[in-house]
Amino acid sequence: MPQLLTEAEIQKQAKVLSDWTVKDSKLQTTRTFKDFIGAIEFVNKLVEPAESAAHHPDIEISYNKVKITLTTHDAGGLTQTDFDVARVISQIN
């Protein structure tokens, strides 16, 4: 099981991830698209990296907005894997 990060480690890594916030041991971002189709196309692009990392985000879709939440459920909080996957997601348009 991955190791939980310390609060200092979490804050250090969160500073380099623009558009992501840390709240309640979760890493979150919301993306806004032109319409529902754009939102769904983005979500579909998340499948391969999530499967490759064997780490799947929680995803909420509301018309043209996609909210992504990362946390390592098994570990009970944030691990390095969450930040690694967040960096990959940040590069997806």
Rosetta blueprint (number, residue, H / E / L):
1 M L
2 P L
3 Q L
4 L E
5 L L
6 T L
7 E H
8 A H
9 E H
10 I H
11 Q H
12 K H
13 Q H
14 A H
15 K H
16 V L
17 L L
18 S L
19 D L
20 W L
21 T E
22 V E
23 K E
24 D L
25 S L
26 K E
27 L E
28 Q E
29 T E
30 T E
31 R E
32 T E
33 F L
34 K L
35 D L
36 F H
37 I H
38 G H
39 A H
40 I H
41 E H
42 F H
43 V H
44 N H
45 K H
46 L H
47 V H
48 E H
49 P H
50 A H
51 E H
52 S H
53 A H
54 A L
55 H L
56 H L
57 P L
58 D E
59 I E
60 E E
61 I E
62 S E
63 Y L
64 N L
65 K E
66 V E
67 K E
68 I E
69 T E
70 L E
71 T L
72 T E
73 H L
74 D L
75 A L
76 G L
77 G E
78 L L
79 T E
80 Q H
81 T H
82 D H
83 F H
84 D H
85 V H
86 A H
87 R H
88 V H
89 I H
90 S H
91 Q L
92 I L
93 N L
